[in-house]
Amino acid sequence: QMEEKDKVQYLALINEIINKQSVILGPEISLLKAKNVSGLVFDNEGKVIDVQGNAEEKLKNLVDQYVELSGLIVKNALGSIFAKYPSISKFQ
C-alpha cells in the first residue's frame, strides 16, 4: 500500500506532466491521452485526483502515451522535410 505522501507526490508529478503536454499538444489531446491510462481518476476540470493501482506503473503508462504521440509528431514533421531531399535516404 502506497503512503499518502508518496501518492501526493505522484499526483503532483502526473498533473504537471499533463499540464506540460497540454502546452505542447493542446489540452484536448493531452487529456484524451491521459484518460487512456486506466487507474487515473479525474475531476471535472481534468485534474488527476487519485491513482488506483501501481502509481509507478501508471506514471510510466502516461509517459508512454505522450512519447508514442510525440514520436509520431516528430516523425511526421521530419518526413515533410526529408521529402524535399529525395536523393538522401530517410532515417528509419
C-alpha positions as CSV (number, residue, x, y, z in Angstrom):
1,Q,0.0,0.0,0.0
2,M,1.4,3.4,-1.0
3,E,2.0,6.0,1.6
4,E,-0.1,9.2,1.4
5,K,2.9,11.5,1.0
6,D,4.1,9.3,-1.9
7,K,0.7,9.4,-3.5
8,V,0.6,13.2,-3.2
9,Q,4.0,13.4,-5.0
10,Y,2.8,11.1,-7.8
11,L,-0.4,13.1,-8.2
12,A,1.6,16.3,-8.4
13,L,4.0,14.9,-10.9
14,I,1.3,13.3,-13.1
15,N,-0.7,16.6,-13.2
16,E,2.5,18.5,-14.0
17,I,3.2,16.2,-16.9
18,I,-0.3,16.5,-18.3
19,N,-0.2,20.3,-18.0
20,K,3.2,20.4,-19.8
21,Q,1.8,18.2,-22.6
22,S,-1.3,20.4,-22.9
23,V,1.0,23.3,-23.7
24,I,2.7,21.2,-26.5
25,L,-0.3,19.2,-27.8
26,G,-3.2,21.3,-26.7
27,P,-5.5,20.5,-23.7
28,E,-7.9,18.2,-25.5
29,I,-5.3,15.8,-26.9
30,S,-3.3,15.9,-23.7
31,L,-6.3,15.0,-21.6
32,L,-7.5,12.4,-24.1
33,K,-4.2,10.6,-23.9
34,A,-4.1,10.8,-20.1
35,K,-7.5,9.3,-19.9
36,N,-6.2,6.2,-21.9
37,V,-4.3,5.3,-18.7
38,S,-6.5,3.1,-16.5
39,G,-6.3,3.9,-12.8
40,L,-6.1,7.6,-13.2
41,V,-9.1,9.3,-11.6
42,F,-10.0,12.8,-12.9
43,D,-12.2,15.6,-11.6
44,N,-14.5,17.7,-13.8
45,E,-11.6,20.1,-14.6
46,G,-9.4,17.3,-15.9
47,K,-7.1,17.2,-12.9
48,V,-6.0,13.9,-11.7
49,I,-7.2,13.5,-8.1
50,D,-6.5,9.8,-7.5
51,V,-4.3,7.0,-8.7
52,Q,-5.6,3.4,-8.4
53,G,-3.2,0.5,-8.6
54,N,0.5,0.9,-9.0
55,A,1.3,4.6,-9.3
56,E,4.8,4.0,-10.7
57,E,3.3,1.9,-13.5
58,K,0.6,4.4,-14.2
59,L,3.2,7.2,-14.4
60,K,5.2,5.1,-16.9
61,N,2.0,4.4,-18.9
62,L,1.2,8.1,-19.0
63,V,4.7,9.0,-20.3
64,D,4.4,6.2,-22.9
65,Q,1.2,7.7,-24.2
66,Y,2.9,11.0,-24.9
67,V,6.1,9.6,-26.2
68,E,4.1,7.5,-28.7
69,L,2.3,10.6,-29.8
70,S,5.2,13.0,-29.8
71,G,7.3,10.4,-31.7
72,L,4.7,10.4,-34.4
73,I,4.5,14.2,-34.5
74,V,8.3,14.4,-34.8
75,K,8.4,11.7,-37.4
76,N,5.7,13.5,-39.5
77,A,7.4,16.8,-39.2
78,L,10.7,15.3,-40.3
79,G,9.0,13.4,-43.1
80,S,7.9,16.5,-44.8
81,I,11.4,17.9,-44.6
82,F,13.0,14.7,-45.9
83,A,10.6,14.8,-48.8
84,K,12.4,17.8,-50.2
85,Y,15.6,15.8,-50.4
86,P,14.7,12.7,-52.4
87,S,18.4,11.8,-53.0
88,I,19.0,11.4,-49.3
89,S,17.6,8.3,-47.8
90,K,15.2,8.7,-44.9
91,F,16.4,7.7,-41.5
92,Q,14.2,4.9,-40.1
